[in-house]
Amino acid sequence: MASAKVSEKGQITLPAAIRRKLGIAANSRVELTLRDDEIVIRPMKRIGELYGALSACVAGRAPIPWDEERRRMEEAVAREVVDE
């Protein structure tokens, strides 16, 4: 089991062996999740790694034209702003 010391600023350094195993490089982003009394740290996926992730969800559906998708997103954002 590896350990890390918490600095006065609340920072920790992940041990090199763990960073290498998980592919966490300098300036990488990590996701922190609270699970009961534990902190789970996992690397966040880069946008390039997400390519094709939704292909099963949209299989067989006609593509939406870009201008239509943009209009839908603008309406969704407007609804969220109004609800705040």
Rosetta constraint file for C-alpha pairs under 8 A:
AtomPair CA 2 CA 15 HARMONIC 7.15 0.50
AtomPair CA 3 CA 15 HARMONIC 7.68 0.50
AtomPair CA 4 CA 12 HARMONIC 6.07 0.50
AtomPair CA 4 CA 13 HARMONIC 6.22 0.50
AtomPair CA 4 CA 14 HARMONIC 6.61 0.50
AtomPair CA 4 CA 15 HARMONIC 7.26 0.50
AtomPair CA 5 CA 12 HARMONIC 5.91 0.50
AtomPair CA 5 CA 13 HARMONIC 7.40 0.50
AtomPair CA 6 CA 10 HARMONIC 5.50 0.50
AtomPair CA 6 CA 11 HARMONIC 5.45 0.50
AtomPair CA 6 CA 12 HARMONIC 4.98 0.50
AtomPair CA 7 CA 11 HARMONIC 5.16 0.50
AtomPair CA 7 CA 12 HARMONIC 6.42 0.50
AtomPair CA 14 CA 18 HARMONIC 6.78 0.50
AtomPair CA 14 CA 19 HARMONIC 6.49 0.50
AtomPair CA 15 CA 19 HARMONIC 6.40 0.50
AtomPair CA 16 CA 20 HARMONIC 6.07 0.50
AtomPair CA 17 CA 21 HARMONIC 6.18 0.50
AtomPair CA 18 CA 22 HARMONIC 6.18 0.50
AtomPair CA 19 CA 23 HARMONIC 5.77 0.50
AtomPair CA 19 CA 24 HARMONIC 4.75 0.50
AtomPair CA 19 CA 25 HARMONIC 6.84 0.50
AtomPair CA 20 CA 24 HARMONIC 6.30 0.50
AtomPair CA 20 CA 25 HARMONIC 7.66 0.50
AtomPair CA 22 CA 42 HARMONIC 7.97 0.50
AtomPair CA 22 CA 43 HARMONIC 7.00 0.50
AtomPair CA 23 CA 43 HARMONIC 7.70 0.50
AtomPair CA 24 CA 28 HARMONIC 5.88 0.50
AtomPair CA 24 CA 29 HARMONIC 7.94 0.50
AtomPair CA 24 CA 43 HARMONIC 6.45 0.50
AtomPair CA 28 CA 43 HARMONIC 7.56 0.50
AtomPair CA 28 CA 44 HARMONIC 7.88 0.50
AtomPair CA 29 CA 43 HARMONIC 6.29 0.50
AtomPair CA 29 CA 44 HARMONIC 5.70 0.50
AtomPair CA 30 CA 41 HARMONIC 6.46 0.50
AtomPair CA 30 CA 42 HARMONIC 5.49 0.50
AtomPair CA 30 CA 43 HARMONIC 4.31 0.50
AtomPair CA 30 CA 44 HARMONIC 5.06 0.50
AtomPair CA 31 CA 40 HARMONIC 7.92 0.50
AtomPair CA 31 CA 41 HARMONIC 5.69 0.50
AtomPair CA 31 CA 42 HARMONIC 5.30 0.50
AtomPair CA 31 CA 43 HARMONIC 6.04 0.50
AtomPair CA 31 CA 44 HARMONIC 5.84 0.50
AtomPair CA 32 CA 39 HARMONIC 6.59 0.50
AtomPair CA 32 CA 40 HARMONIC 5.64 0.50
AtomPair CA 32 CA 41 HARMONIC 4.80 0.50
AtomPair CA 32 CA 42 HARMONIC 6.77 0.50
AtomPair CA 33 CA 39 HARMONIC 5.74 0.50
AtomPair CA 33 CA 40 HARMONIC 5.06 0.50
AtomPair CA 33 CA 41 HARMONIC 6.65 0.50
AtomPair CA 34 CA 38 HARMONIC 5.80 0.50
AtomPair CA 34 CA 39 HARMONIC 4.84 0.50
AtomPair CA 34 CA 40 HARMONIC 6.29 0.50
AtomPair CA 35 CA 39 HARMONIC 6.24 0.50
AtomPair CA 35 CA 40 HARMONIC 6.99 0.50
AtomPair CA 45 CA 49 HARMONIC 6.09 0.50
AtomPair CA 45 CA 50 HARMONIC 7.02 0.50
AtomPair CA 46 CA 50 HARMONIC 6.92 0.50
AtomPair CA 47 CA 51 HARMONIC 7.12 0.50
AtomPair CA 54 CA 58 HARMONIC 6.56 0.50
AtomPair CA 55 CA 59 HARMONIC 5.91 0.50
AtomPair CA 64 CA 68 HARMONIC 6.58 0.50
AtomPair CA 64 CA 69 HARMONIC 6.30 0.50
AtomPair CA 65 CA 69 HARMONIC 6.35 0.50
AtomPair CA 66 CA 70 HARMONIC 6.09 0.50
AtomPair CA 67 CA 71 HARMONIC 6.18 0.50
AtomPair CA 68 CA 72 HARMONIC 6.28 0.50
AtomPair CA 69 CA 73 HARMONIC 6.23 0.50
AtomPair CA 70 CA 74 HARMONIC 6.13 0.50
AtomPair CA 71 CA 75 HARMONIC 6.23 0.50
AtomPair CA 72 CA 76 HARMONIC 6.21 0.50
AtomPair CA 73 CA 77 HARMONIC 6.16 0.50
AtomPair CA 74 CA 78 HARMONIC 6.11 0.50
AtomPair CA 75 CA 79 HARMONIC 6.19 0.50
AtomPair CA 76 CA 80 HARMONIC 6.38 0.50
AtomPair CA 77 CA 81 HARMONIC 6.26 0.50
AtomPair CA 78 CA 82 HARMONIC 6.22 0.50
AtomPair CA 79 CA 83 HARMONIC 6.15 0.50
AtomPair CA 80 CA 84 HARMONIC 6.38 0.50
